Each structure stands twice: as C-alpha cells, then as structure tokens.
Amino acid sequence: MLTLDLDDFMVELEEGTVKHVGTTNTSAAVKLYHAEAVEARAFGDSQVKLAFDDGEGNEVEVALDPDHVESLVADVEALREEGTVFE
C-alpha cells in the first residue's frame, strides 16, 4: 500500500506537459507499507540507493549517504536485540 500526502501542491497539465504552478512552500510525504522486495545498490560515487517494492506496482527509492545507512543498520540491530520487532 502506498500513501501520498501533498501539501499546497498544484500542477498544470498542458499538451502532455506537467508543470508545478503552486507556491514554493510545498511538501510531500510518501509511505510504502508491506514491502515485499528490498534492494540496496550503489548510487553515484558516494551514496547507497535503497529500493522498496510492495508487489502491487508501487516502488519507493531513497538515496542515502553511507553514514546514514550505517545508522539505519544500527537501529535495526538495536530493535533485534530488544526483541520488539523480531520475535
């Protein structure tokens, strides 16, 4: 399941072209639940791309610096040690 929340976001569709015409203070949040496939791969020379797919055609990709990936791995390990998620 993919949810997309757009705040103050307006686009114009003209002759097949999408153009942002709203204010500059737009924001968005995307959430993907129940990912069935997860992949990590190099992105450029200095980042790691994480790709998540829910099996329903929804995909989210996130590019992170290696330090952030290491922090994420440490968070997952802490959850595993606490037993809160991996029971």
PyMOL Python script that loads the backbone (N, CA, C, O; Angstrom):
from pymol import cmd

cmd.read_pdbstr("""\
ATOM      1  N   MET A   1       0.847  -1.169   0.000  1.00  0.00           N
ATOM      2  CA  MET A   1       0.000   0.000   0.000  1.00  0.00           C
ATOM      3  C   MET A   1       0.893   1.233   0.000  1.00  0.00           C
ATOM      4  O   MET A   1       1.849   1.316   0.772  1.00  0.00           O
ATOM      5  N   LEU A   2       0.586   2.175  -0.853  1.00  0.00           N
ATOM      6  CA  LEU A   2       1.334   3.420  -0.969  1.00  0.00           C
ATOM      7  C   LEU A   2       0.411   4.579  -0.620  1.00  0.00           C
ATOM      8  O   LEU A   2      -0.694   4.682  -1.154  1.00  0.00           O
ATOM      9  N   THR A   3       0.864   5.450   0.277  1.00  0.00           N
ATOM     10  CA  THR A   3       0.120   6.676   0.557  1.00  0.00           C
ATOM     11  C   THR A   3       0.974   7.860   0.139  1.00  0.00           C
ATOM     12  O   THR A   3       2.195   7.846   0.294  1.00  0.00           O
ATOM     13  N   LEU A   4       0.327   8.870  -0.386  1.00  0.00           N
ATOM     14  CA  LEU A   4       0.998  10.078  -0.847  1.00  0.00           C
ATOM     15  C   LEU A   4       0.232  11.274  -0.307  1.00  0.00           C
ATOM     16  O   LEU A   4      -0.953  11.440  -0.599  1.00  0.00           O
ATOM     17  N   ASP A   5       0.902  12.105   0.479  1.00  0.00           N
ATOM     18  CA  ASP A   5       0.291  13.285   1.070  1.00  0.00           C
ATOM     19  C   ASP A   5       1.014  14.511   0.535  1.00  0.00           C
ATOM     20  O   ASP A   5       2.198  14.706   0.808  1.00  0.00           O
ATOM     21  N   LEU A   6       0.304  15.336  -0.225  1.00  0.00           N
ATOM     22  CA  LEU A   6       0.876  16.543  -0.822  1.00  0.00           C
ATOM     23  C   LEU A   6       0.226  17.763  -0.183  1.00  0.00           C
ATOM     24  O   LEU A   6      -1.000  17.877  -0.161  1.00  0.00           O
ATOM     25  N   ASP A   7       1.038  18.668   0.332  1.00  0.00           N
ATOM     26  CA  ASP A   7       0.531  19.900   0.932  1.00  0.00           C
ATOM     27  C   ASP A   7       0.791  21.070  -0.005  1.00  0.00           C
ATOM     28  O   ASP A   7       1.912  21.264  -0.476  1.00  0.00           O
ATOM     29  N   ASP A   8      -0.249  21.844  -0.270  1.00  0.00           N
ATOM     30  CA  ASP A   8      -0.125  23.049  -1.098  1.00  0.00           C
ATOM     31  C   ASP A   8       0.570  22.768  -2.420  1.00  0.00           C
ATOM     32  O   ASP A   8       1.476  23.498  -2.821  1.00  0.00           O
ATOM     33  N   PHE A   9       0.155  21.738  -3.075  1.00  0.00           N
ATOM     34  CA  PHE A   9       0.806  21.316  -4.312  1.00  0.00           C
ATOM     35  C   PHE A   9      -0.182  21.474  -5.461  1.00  0.00           C
ATOM     36  O   PHE A   9      -1.291  20.944  -5.407  1.00  0.00           O
ATOM     37  N   MET A  10       0.215  22.199  -6.494  1.00  0.00           N
ATOM     38  CA  MET A  10      -0.653  22.409  -7.640  1.00  0.00           C
ATOM     39  C   MET A  10       0.172  22.238  -8.909  1.00  0.00           C
ATOM     40  O   MET A  10       1.266  22.790  -9.032  1.00  0.00           O
ATOM     41  N   VAL A  11      -0.365  21.466  -9.847  1.00  0.00           N
ATOM     42  CA  VAL A  11       0.312  21.288 -11.125  1.00  0.00           C
ATOM     43  C   VAL A  11      -0.618  21.696 -12.250  1.00  0.00           C
ATOM     44  O   VAL A  11      -1.840  21.714 -12.106  1.00  0.00           O
ATOM     45  N   GLU A  12      -0.008  22.019 -13.363  1.00  0.00           N
ATOM     46  CA  GLU A  12      -0.733  22.376 -14.572  1.00  0.00           C
ATOM     47  C   GLU A  12      -0.408  21.320 -15.623  1.00  0.00           C
ATOM     48  O   GLU A  12       0.758  20.987 -15.836  1.00  0.00           O
ATOM     49  N   LEU A  13      -1.420  20.804 -16.265  1.00  0.00           N
ATOM     50  CA  LEU A  13      -1.244  19.865 -17.366  1.00  0.00           C
ATOM     51  C   LEU A  13      -1.604  20.587 -18.659  1.00  0.00           C
ATOM     52  O   LEU A  13      -2.738  21.031 -18.838  1.00  0.00           O
ATOM     53  N   GLU A  14      -0.634  20.698 -19.554  1.00  0.00           N
ATOM     54  CA  GLU A  14      -0.876  21.377 -20.811  1.00  0.00           C
ATOM     55  C   GLU A  14      -0.135  20.651 -21.918  1.00  0.00           C
ATOM     56  O   GLU A  14       1.094  20.581 -21.919  1.00  0.00           O
ATOM     57  N   GLU A  15      -0.890  20.114 -22.855  1.00  0.00           N
ATOM     58  CA  GLU A  15      -0.339  19.409 -24.004  1.00  0.00           C
ATOM     59  C   GLU A  15       0.657  18.323 -23.587  1.00  0.00           C
ATOM     60  O   GLU A  15       1.725  18.181 -24.182  1.00  0.00           O
ATOM     61  N   GLY A  16       0.288  17.561 -22.556  1.00  0.00           N
ATOM     62  CA  GLY A  16       1.126  16.458 -22.114  1.00  0.00           C
ATOM     63  C   GLY A  16       2.283  16.841 -21.209  1.00  0.00           C
ATOM     64  O   GLY A  16       3.066  15.977 -20.814  1.00  0.00           O
ATOM     65  N   THR A  17       2.405  18.117 -20.874  1.00  0.00           N
ATOM     66  CA  THR A  17       3.493  18.575 -20.019  1.00  0.00           C
ATOM     67  C   THR A  17       2.953  18.862 -18.621  1.00  0.00           C
ATOM     68  O   THR A  17       1.907  19.491 -18.464  1.00  0.00           O
ATOM     69  N   VAL A  18       3.675  18.395 -17.616  1.00  0.00           N
ATOM     70  CA  VAL A  18       3.318  18.668 -16.223  1.00  0.00           C
ATOM     71  C   VAL A  18       4.225  19.773 -15.709  1.00  0.00           C
ATOM     72  O   VAL A  18       5.449  19.690 -15.814  1.00  0.00           O
ATOM     73  N   LYS A  19       3.615  20.802 -15.155  1.00  0.00           N
ATOM     74  CA  LYS A  19       4.378  21.945 -14.650  1.00  0.00           C
ATOM     75  C   LYS A  19       3.855  22.337 -13.283  1.00  0.00           C
ATOM     76  O   LYS A  19       2.648  22.477 -13.088  1.00  0.00           O
ATOM     77  N   HIS A  20       4.774  22.514 -12.330  1.00  0.00           N
ATOM     78  CA  HIS A  20       4.380  22.965 -10.995  1.00  0.00           C
ATOM     79  C   HIS A  20       4.020  24.446 -11.072  1.00  0.00           C
ATOM     80  O   HIS A  20       4.818  25.253 -11.548  1.00  0.00           O
ATOM     81  N   VAL A  21       2.823  24.808 -10.605  1.00  0.00           N
ATOM     82  CA  VAL A  21       2.380  26.204 -10.649  1.00  0.00           C
ATOM     83  C   VAL A  21       1.965  26.717  -9.275  1.00  0.00           C
ATOM     84  O   VAL A  21       1.435  27.822  -9.158  1.00  0.00           O
ATOM     85  N   GLY A  22       2.205  25.920  -8.238  1.00  0.00           N
ATOM     86  CA  GLY A  22       1.803  26.320  -6.895  1.00  0.00           C
ATOM     87  C   GLY A  22       2.866  27.145  -6.201  1.00  0.00           C
ATOM     88  O   GLY A  22       3.818  27.629  -6.814  1.00  0.00           O
ATOM     89  N   THR A  23       2.673  27.287  -4.915  1.00  0.00           N
ATOM     90  CA  THR A  23       3.607  28.059  -4.097  1.00  0.00           C
ATOM     91  C   THR A  23       4.922  27.296  -3.908  1.00  0.00           C
ATOM     92  O   THR A  23       5.009  26.107  -4.213  1.00  0.00           O
ATOM     93  N   THR A  24       5.926  27.984  -3.409  1.00  0.00           N
ATOM     94  CA  THR A  24       7.236  27.356  -3.215  1.00  0.00           C
ATOM     95  C   THR A  24       7.341  26.612  -1.889  1.00  0.00           C
ATOM     96  O   THR A  24       8.359  25.970  -1.633  1.00  0.00           O
ATOM     97  N   ASN A  25       6.324  26.680  -1.043  1.00  0.00           N
ATOM     98  CA  ASN A  25       6.390  26.013   0.257  1.00  0.00           C
ATOM     99  C   ASN A  25       5.649  24.672   0.239  1.00  0.00           C
ATOM    100  O   ASN A  25       5.036  24.292   1.237  1.00  0.00           O
ATOM    101  N   THR A  26       5.700  23.976  -0.857  1.00  0.00           N
ATOM    102  CA  THR A  26       5.050  22.675  -0.957  1.00  0.00           C
ATOM    103  C   THR A  26       5.855  21.628  -0.213  1.00  0.00           C
ATOM    104  O   THR A  26       7.064  21.769  -0.028  1.00  0.00           O
ATOM    105  N   SER A  27       5.174  20.582   0.210  1.00  0.00           N
ATOM    106  CA  SER A  27       5.850  19.458   0.851  1.00  0.00           C
ATOM    107  C   SER A  27       5.095  18.185   0.513  1.00  0.00           C
ATOM    108  O   SER A  27       3.930  18.217   0.117  1.00  0.00           O
ATOM    109  N   ALA A  28       5.781  17.072   0.677  1.00  0.00           N
ATOM    110  CA  ALA A  28       5.159  15.788   0.372  1.00  0.00           C
ATOM    111  C   ALA A  28       5.693  14.732   1.319  1.00  0.00           C
ATOM    112  O   ALA A  28       6.835  14.807   1.774  1.00  0.00           O
ATOM    113  N   ALA A  29       4.862  13.755   1.607  1.00  0.00           N
ATOM    114  CA  ALA A  29       5.264  12.592   2.400  1.00  0.00           C
ATOM    115  C   ALA A  29       4.765  11.355   1.667  1.00  0.00           C
ATOM    116  O   ALA A  29       3.602  11.283   1.269  1.00  0.00           O
ATOM    117  N   VAL A  30       5.650  10.390   1.494  1.00  0.00           N
ATOM    118  CA  VAL A  30       5.291   9.141   0.828  1.00  0.00           C
ATOM    119  C   VAL A  30       5.568   8.011   1.799  1.00  0.00           C
ATOM    120  O   VAL A  30       6.628   7.965   2.424  1.00  0.00           O
ATOM    121  N   LYS A  31       4.616   7.102   1.925  1.00  0.00           N
ATOM    122  CA  LYS A  31       4.776   5.947   2.807  1.00  0.00           C
ATOM    123  C   LYS A  31       4.421   4.689   2.031  1.00  0.00           C
ATOM    124  O   LYS A  31       3.393   4.633   1.356  1.00  0.00           O
ATOM    125  N   LEU A  32       5.271   3.688   2.132  1.00  0.00           N
ATOM    126  CA  LEU A  32       5.045   2.410   1.477  1.00  0.00           C
ATOM    127  C   LEU A  32       4.994   1.347   2.560  1.00  0.00           C
ATOM    128  O   LEU A  32       5.954   1.175   3.311  1.00  0.00           O
ATOM    129  N   TYR A  33       3.887   0.638   2.643  1.00  0.00           N
ATOM    130  CA  TYR A  33       3.700  -0.389   3.659  1.00  0.00           C
ATOM    131  C   TYR A  33       3.799  -1.774   3.037  1.00  0.00           C
ATOM    132  O   TYR A  33       3.488  -1.957   1.860  1.00  0.00           O
ATOM    133  N   HIS A  34       4.227  -2.733   3.819  1.00  0.00           N
ATOM    134  CA  HIS A  34       4.269  -4.143   3.423  1.00  0.00           C
ATOM    135  C   HIS A  34       5.147  -4.376   2.196  1.00  0.00           C
ATOM    136  O   HIS A  34       4.729  -5.023   1.236  1.00  0.00           O
ATOM    137  N   ALA A  35       6.353  -3.850   2.236  1.00  0.00           N
ATOM    138  CA  ALA A  35       7.285  -4.060   1.126  1.00  0.00           C
ATOM    139  C   ALA A  35       7.600  -5.544   0.999  1.00  0.00           C
ATOM    140  O   ALA A  35       7.878  -6.216   1.992  1.00  0.00           O
ATOM    141  N   GLU A  36       7.555  -6.046  -0.224  1.00  0.00           N
ATOM    142  CA  GLU A  36       7.859  -7.450  -0.488  1.00  0.00           C
ATOM    143  C   GLU A  36       9.279  -7.630  -1.006  1.00  0.00           C
ATOM    144  O   GLU A  36       9.861  -8.705  -0.858  1.00  0.00           O
ATOM    145  N   ALA A  37       9.836  -6.599  -1.604  1.00  0.00           N
ATOM    146  CA  ALA A  37      11.201  -6.673  -2.139  1.00  0.00           C
ATOM    147  C   ALA A  37      11.962  -5.435  -1.709  1.00  0.00           C
ATOM    148  O   ALA A  37      11.451  -4.318  -1.783  1.00  0.00           O
ATOM    149  N   VAL A  38      13.197  -5.647  -1.257  1.00  0.00           N
ATOM    150  CA  VAL A  38      14.067  -4.559  -0.834  1.00  0.00           C
ATOM    151  C   VAL A  38      15.431  -4.795  -1.451  1.00  0.00           C
ATOM    152  O   VAL A  38      15.948  -5.912  -1.424  1.00  0.00           O
ATOM    153  N   GLU A  39      16.012  -3.743  -2.007  1.00  0.00           N
ATOM    154  CA  GLU A  39      17.310  -3.874  -2.656  1.00  0.00           C
ATOM    155  C   GLU A  39      18.174  -2.666  -2.298  1.00  0.00           C
ATOM    156  O   GLU A  39      17.682  -1.541  -2.215  1.00  0.00           O
ATOM    157  N   ALA A  40      19.466  -2.915  -2.087  1.00  0.00           N
ATOM    158  CA  ALA A  40      20.438  -1.840  -1.867  1.00  0.00           C
ATOM    159  C   ALA A  40      21.466  -1.910  -2.975  1.00  0.00           C
ATOM    160  O   ALA A  40      21.961  -2.988  -3.304  1.00  0.00           O
ATOM    161  N   ARG A  41      21.791  -0.754  -3.555  1.00  0.00           N
ATOM    162  CA  ARG A  41      22.800  -0.714  -4.616  1.00  0.00           C
ATOM    163  C   ARG A  41      23.487   0.644  -4.604  1.00  0.00           C
ATOM    164  O   ARG A  41      22.985   1.610  -4.030  1.00  0.00           O
ATOM    165  N   ALA A  42      24.637   0.694  -5.244  1.00  0.00           N
ATOM    166  CA  ALA A  42      25.378   1.949  -5.323  1.00  0.00           C
ATOM    167  C   ALA A  42      24.591   2.967  -6.139  1.00  0.00           C
ATOM    168  O   ALA A  42      23.911   2.625  -7.107  1.00  0.00           O
ATOM    169  N   PHE A  43      24.701   4.225  -5.722  1.00  0.00           N
ATOM    170  CA  PHE A  43      24.063   5.328  -6.435  1.00  0.00           C
ATOM    171  C   PHE A  43      25.106   6.426  -6.575  1.00  0.00           C
ATOM    172  O   PHE A  43      25.432   7.118  -5.610  1.00  0.00           O
ATOM    173  N   GLY A  44      25.616   6.574  -7.767  1.00  0.00           N
ATOM    174  CA  GLY A  44      26.704   7.525  -7.974  1.00  0.00           C
ATOM    175  C   GLY A  44      27.965   7.029  -7.304  1.00  0.00           C
ATOM    176  O   GLY A  44      28.148   5.828  -7.104  1.00  0.00           O
ATOM    177  N   ASP A  45      28.833   7.962  -6.960  1.00  0.00           N
ATOM    178  CA  ASP A  45      30.110   7.608  -6.347  1.00  0.00           C
ATOM    179  C   ASP A  45      30.070   7.588  -4.829  1.00  0.00           C
ATOM    180  O   ASP A  45      30.982   7.057  -4.195  1.00  0.00           O
ATOM    181  N   SER A  46      29.021   8.161  -4.231  1.00  0.00           N
ATOM    182  CA  SER A  46      29.094   8.346  -2.784  1.00  0.00           C
ATOM    183  C   SER A  46      27.815   8.024  -2.027  1.00  0.00           C
ATOM    184  O   SER A  46      27.731   8.312  -0.833  1.00  0.00           O
ATOM    185  N   GLN A  47      26.815   7.437  -2.679  1.00  0.00           N
ATOM    186  CA  GLN A  47      25.573   7.151  -1.974  1.00  0.00           C
ATOM    187  C   GLN A  47      25.134   5.709  -2.194  1.00  0.00           C
ATOM    188  O   GLN A  47      25.620   5.011  -3.083  1.00  0.00           O
ATOM    189  N   VAL A  48      24.202   5.293  -1.354  1.00  0.00           N
ATOM    190  CA  VAL A  48      23.584   3.978  -1.451  1.00  0.00           C
ATOM    191  C   VAL A  48      22.104   4.202  -1.731  1.00  0.00           C
ATOM    192  O   VAL A  48      21.451   4.983  -1.039  1.00  0.00           O
ATOM    193  N   LYS A  49      21.572   3.522  -2.739  1.00  0.00           N
ATOM    194  CA  LYS A  49      20.147   3.639  -3.052  1.00  0.00           C
ATOM    195  C   LYS A  49      19.433   2.416  -2.480  1.00  0.00           C
ATOM    196  O   LYS A  49      19.822   1.279  -2.744  1.00  0.00           O
ATOM    197  N   LEU A  50      18.394   2.661  -1.701  1.00  0.00           N
ATOM    198  CA  LEU A  50      17.533   1.607  -1.194  1.00  0.00           C
ATOM    199  C   LEU A  50      16.243   1.651  -2.002  1.00  0.00           C
ATOM    200  O   LEU A  50      15.614   2.702  -2.119  1.00  0.00           O
ATOM    201  N   ALA A  51      15.851   0.510  -2.559  1.00  0.00           N
ATOM    202  CA  ALA A  51      14.629   0.431  -3.361  1.00  0.00           C
ATOM    203  C   ALA A  51      13.664  -0.532  -2.685  1.00  0.00           C
ATOM    204  O   ALA A  51      14.042  -1.645  -2.318  1.00  0.00           O
ATOM    205  N   PHE A  52      12.426  -0.103  -2.523  1.00  0.00           N
ATOM    206  CA  PHE A  52      11.391  -0.885  -1.862  1.00  0.00           C
ATOM    207  C   PHE A  52      10.222  -1.072  -2.832  1.00  0.00           C
ATOM    208  O   PHE A  52       9.797  -0.117  -3.483  1.00  0.00           O
ATOM    209  N   ASP A  53       9.706  -2.293  -2.928  1.00  0.00           N
ATOM    210  CA  ASP A  53       8.603  -2.623  -3.839  1.00  0.00           C
ATOM    211  C   ASP A  53       7.564  -3.414  -3.058  1.00  0.00           C
ATOM    212  O   ASP A  53       7.912  -4.352  -2.342  1.00  0.00           O
ATOM    213  N   ASP A  54       6.283  -3.043  -3.190  1.00  0.00           N
ATOM    214  CA  ASP A  54       5.245  -3.729  -2.426  1.00  0.00           C
ATOM    215  C   ASP A  54       4.549  -4.852  -3.195  1.00  0.00           C
ATOM    216  O   ASP A  54       3.598  -5.441  -2.682  1.00  0.00           O
ATOM    217  N   GLY A  55       4.998  -5.158  -4.405  1.00  0.00           N
ATOM    218  CA  GLY A  55       4.385  -6.231  -5.174  1.00  0.00           C
ATOM    219  C   GLY A  55       3.096  -5.835  -5.873  1.00  0.00           C
ATOM    220  O   GLY A  55       2.512  -6.643  -6.595  1.00  0.00           O
ATOM    221  N   GLU A  56       2.647  -4.608  -5.671  1.00  0.00           N
ATOM    222  CA  GLU A  56       1.432  -4.099  -6.317  1.00  0.00           C
ATOM    223  C   GLU A  56       1.760  -3.046  -7.364  1.00  0.00           C
ATOM    224  O   GLU A  56       0.871  -2.344  -7.846  1.00  0.00           O
ATOM    225  N   GLY A  57       3.049  -2.937  -7.718  1.00  0.00           N
ATOM    226  CA  GLY A  57       3.465  -1.946  -8.698  1.00  0.00           C
ATOM    227  C   GLY A  57       3.917  -0.635  -8.094  1.00  0.00           C
ATOM    228  O   GLY A  57       4.289   0.285  -8.823  1.00  0.00           O
ATOM    229  N   ASN A  58       3.892  -0.529  -6.764  1.00  0.00           N
ATOM    230  CA  ASN A  58       4.349   0.683  -6.085  1.00  0.00           C
ATOM    231  C   ASN A  58       5.803   0.506  -5.684  1.00  0.00           C
ATOM    232  O   ASN A  58       6.175  -0.530  -5.132  1.00  0.00           O
ATOM    233  N   GLU A  59       6.618   1.499  -5.955  1.00  0.00           N
ATOM    234  CA  GLU A  59       8.035   1.441  -5.624  1.00  0.00           C
ATOM    235  C   GLU A  59       8.488   2.783  -5.075  1.00  0.00           C
ATOM    236  O   GLU A  59       8.073   3.840  -5.551  1.00  0.00           O
ATOM    237  N   VAL A  60       9.348   2.721  -4.063  1.00  0.00           N
ATOM    238  CA  VAL A  60       9.948   3.914  -3.487  1.00  0.00           C
ATOM    239  C   VAL A  60      11.450   3.700  -3.467  1.00  0.00           C
ATOM    240  O   VAL A  60      11.921   2.636  -3.067  1.00  0.00           O
ATOM    241  N   GLU A  61      12.211   4.712  -3.900  1.00  0.00           N
ATOM    242  CA  GLU A  61      13.663   4.661  -3.864  1.00  0.00           C
ATOM    243  C   GLU A  61      14.164   5.814  -3.009  1.00  0.00           C
ATOM    244  O   GLU A  61      13.652   6.931  -3.078  1.00  0.00           O
ATOM    245  N   VAL A  62      15.191   5.513  -2.189  1.00  0.00           N
ATOM    246  CA  VAL A  62      15.779   6.509  -1.306  1.00  0.00           C
ATOM    247  C   VAL A  62      17.290   6.419  -1.448  1.00  0.00           C
ATOM    248  O   VAL A  62      17.857   5.333  -1.325  1.00  0.00           O
ATOM    249  N   ALA A  63      17.951   7.542  -1.704  1.00  0.00           N
ATOM    250  CA  ALA A  63      19.410   7.588  -1.782  1.00  0.00           C
ATOM    251  C   ALA A  63      19.939   8.181  -0.482  1.00  0.00           C
ATOM    252  O   ALA A  63      19.512   9.254  -0.056  1.00  0.00           O
ATOM    253  N   LEU A  64      20.877   7.466   0.143  1.00  0.00           N
ATOM    254  CA  LEU A  64      21.419   7.873   1.433  1.00  0.00           C
ATOM    255  C   LEU A  64      22.942   7.899   1.399  1.00  0.00           C
ATOM    256  O   LEU A  64      23.573   7.177   0.626  1.00  0.00           O
ATOM    257  N   ASP A  65      23.518   8.737   2.244  1.00  0.00           N
ATOM    258  CA  ASP A  65      24.954   8.708   2.455  1.00  0.00           C
ATOM    259  C   ASP A  65      25.283   7.441   3.253  1.00  0.00           C
ATOM    260  O   ASP A  65      24.452   6.987   4.040  1.00  0.00           O
ATOM    261  N   PRO A  66      26.457   6.871   3.071  1.00  0.00           N
ATOM    262  CA  PRO A  66      26.823   5.648   3.794  1.00  0.00           C
ATOM    263  C   PRO A  66      26.697   5.776   5.319  1.00  0.00           C
ATOM    264  O   PRO A  66      26.337   4.805   5.984  1.00  0.00           O
ATOM    265  N   ASP A  67      26.985   6.949   5.878  1.00  0.00           N
ATOM    266  CA  ASP A  67      26.842   7.137   7.325  1.00  0.00           C
ATOM    267  C   ASP A  67      25.399   6.943   7.776  1.00  0.00           C
ATOM    268  O   ASP A  67      25.148   6.380   8.842  1.00  0.00           O
ATOM    269  N   HIS A  68      24.450   7.409   6.965  1.00  0.00           N
ATOM    270  CA  HIS A  68      23.044   7.230   7.308  1.00  0.00           C
ATOM    271  C   HIS A  68      22.639   5.758   7.215  1.00  0.00           C
ATOM    272  O   HIS A  68      21.837   5.276   8.015  1.00  0.00           O
ATOM    273  N   VAL A  69      23.197   5.050   6.237  1.00  0.00           N
ATOM    274  CA  VAL A  69      22.908   3.622   6.107  1.00  0.00           C
ATOM    275  C   VAL A  69      23.440   2.871   7.325  1.00  0.00           C
ATOM    276  O   VAL A  69      22.757   2.001   7.865  1.00  0.00           O
ATOM    277  N   GLU A  70      24.652   3.201   7.759  1.00  0.00           N
ATOM    278  CA  GLU A  70      25.217   2.560   8.944  1.00  0.00           C
ATOM    279  C   GLU A  70      24.370   2.842  10.177  1.00  0.00           C
ATOM    280  O   GLU A  70      24.175   1.952  11.005  1.00  0.00           O
ATOM    281  N   SER A  71      23.869   4.056  10.312  1.00  0.00           N
ATOM    282  CA  SER A  71      22.996   4.405  11.426  1.00  0.00           C
ATOM    283  C   SER A  71      21.694   3.604  11.366  1.00  0.00           C
ATOM    284  O   SER A  71      21.197   3.141  12.393  1.00  0.00           O
ATOM    285  N   LEU A  72      21.156   3.447  10.182  1.00  0.00           N
ATOM    286  CA  LEU A  72      19.938   2.664   9.998  1.00  0.00           C
ATOM    287  C   LEU A  72      20.155   1.208  10.377  1.00  0.00           C
ATOM    288  O   LEU A  72      19.319   0.609  11.053  1.00  0.00           O
ATOM    289  N   VAL A  73      21.277   0.634   9.942  1.00  0.00           N
ATOM    290  CA  VAL A  73      21.601  -0.755  10.282  1.00  0.00           C
ATOM    291  C   VAL A  73      21.736  -0.895  11.801  1.00  0.00           C
ATOM    292  O   VAL A  73      21.270  -1.882  12.370  1.00  0.00           O
ATOM    293  N   ALA A  74      22.361   0.071  12.457  1.00  0.00           N
ATOM    294  CA  ALA A  74      22.498   0.034  13.919  1.00  0.00           C
ATOM    295  C   ALA A  74      21.130   0.093  14.598  1.00  0.00           C
ATOM    296  O   ALA A  74      20.907  -0.593  15.596  1.00  0.00           O
ATOM    297  N   ASP A  75      20.216   0.903  14.070  1.00  0.00           N
ATOM    298  CA  ASP A  75      18.859   0.978  14.625  1.00  0.00           C
ATOM    299  C   ASP A  75      18.141  -0.363  14.504  1.00  0.00           C
ATOM    300  O   ASP A  75      17.465  -0.793  15.439  1.00  0.00           O
ATOM    301  N   VAL A  76      18.283  -1.021  13.365  1.00  0.00           N
ATOM    302  CA  VAL A  76      17.640  -2.324  13.154  1.00  0.00           C
ATOM    303  C   VAL A  76      18.235  -3.359  14.109  1.00  0.00           C
ATOM    304  O   VAL A  76      17.504  -4.161  14.690  1.00  0.00           O
ATOM    305  N   GLU A  77      19.544  -3.342  14.270  1.00  0.00           N
ATOM    306  CA  GLU A  77      20.198  -4.266  15.202  1.00  0.00           C
ATOM    307  C   GLU A  77      19.713  -4.026  16.629  1.00  0.00           C
ATOM    308  O   GLU A  77      19.506  -4.983  17.375  1.00  0.00           O
ATOM    309  N   ALA A  78      19.529  -2.767  17.019  1.00  0.00           N
ATOM    310  CA  ALA A  78      19.022  -2.456  18.355  1.00  0.00           C
ATOM    311  C   ALA A  78      17.608  -2.997  18.533  1.00  0.00           C
ATOM    312  O   ALA A  78      17.280  -3.525  19.595  1.00  0.00           O
ATOM    313  N   LEU A  79      16.777  -2.874  17.518  1.00  0.00           N
ATOM    314  CA  LEU A  79      15.427  -3.430  17.587  1.00  0.00           C
ATOM    315  C   LEU A  79      15.472  -4.947  17.725  1.00  0.00           C
ATOM    316  O   LEU A  79      14.694  -5.537  18.474  1.00  0.00           O
ATOM    317  N   ARG A  80      16.378  -5.557  17.005  1.00  0.00           N
ATOM    318  CA  ARG A  80      16.527  -7.023  17.079  1.00  0.00           C
ATOM    319  C   ARG A  80      16.947  -7.436  18.484  1.00  0.00           C
ATOM    320  O   ARG A  80      16.406  -8.395  19.034  1.00  0.00           O
ATOM    321  N   GLU A  81      17.916  -6.716  19.076  1.00  0.00           N
ATOM    322  CA  GLU A  81      18.387  -7.037  20.420  1.00  0.00           C
ATOM    323  C   GLU A  81      17.298  -6.824  21.473  1.00  0.00           C
ATOM    324  O   GLU A  81      17.202  -7.584  22.437  1.00  0.00           O
ATOM    325  N   GLU A  82      16.485  -5.793  21.284  1.00  0.00           N
ATOM    326  CA  GLU A  82      15.382  -5.531  22.213  1.00  0.00           C
ATOM    327  C   GLU A  82      14.277  -6.578  22.079  1.00  0.00           C
ATOM    328  O   GLU A  82      13.512  -6.813  23.015  1.00  0.00           O
ATOM    329  N   GLY A  83      14.207  -7.196  20.913  1.00  0.00           N
ATOM    330  CA  GLY A  83      13.157  -8.175  20.673  1.00  0.00           C
ATOM    331  C   GLY A  83      11.795  -7.570  20.404  1.00  0.00           C
ATOM    332  O   GLY A  83      10.786  -8.273  20.446  1.00  0.00           O
ATOM    333  N   THR A  84      11.752  -6.270  20.128  1.00  0.00           N
ATOM    334  CA  THR A  84      10.449  -5.615  19.930  1.00  0.00           C
ATOM    335  C   THR A  84       9.840  -5.906  18.561  1.00  0.00           C
ATOM    336  O   THR A  84       8.621  -5.846  18.403  1.00  0.00           O
ATOM    337  N   VAL A  85      10.665  -6.218  17.582  1.00  0.00           N
ATOM    338  CA  VAL A  85      10.146  -6.453  16.244  1.00  0.00           C
ATOM    339  C   VAL A  85      10.398  -7.887  15.793  1.00  0.00           C
ATOM    340  O   VAL A  85       9.551  -8.481  15.125  1.00  0.00           O
ATOM    341  N   PHE A  86      11.523  -8.436  16.139  1.00  0.00           N
ATOM    342  CA  PHE A  86      11.950  -9.735  15.635  1.00  0.00           C
ATOM    343  C   PHE A  86      11.707 -10.835  16.646  1.00  0.00           C
ATOM    344  O   PHE A  86      12.659 -11.447  17.131  1.00  0.00           O
ATOM    345  N   GLU A  87      10.474 -11.095  16.966  1.00  0.00           N
ATOM    346  CA  GLU A  87      10.158 -12.136  17.957  1.00  0.00           C
ATOM    347  C   GLU A  87       9.817 -13.432  17.270  1.00  0.00           C
ATOM    348  O   GLU A  87       9.523 -14.425  17.936  1.00  0.00           O
TER     349      GLU A  87
END
""", "prot")
cmd.dss("prot")
cmd.show_as("cartoon", "prot")
cmd.util.cbc("prot")
cmd.orient("prot")
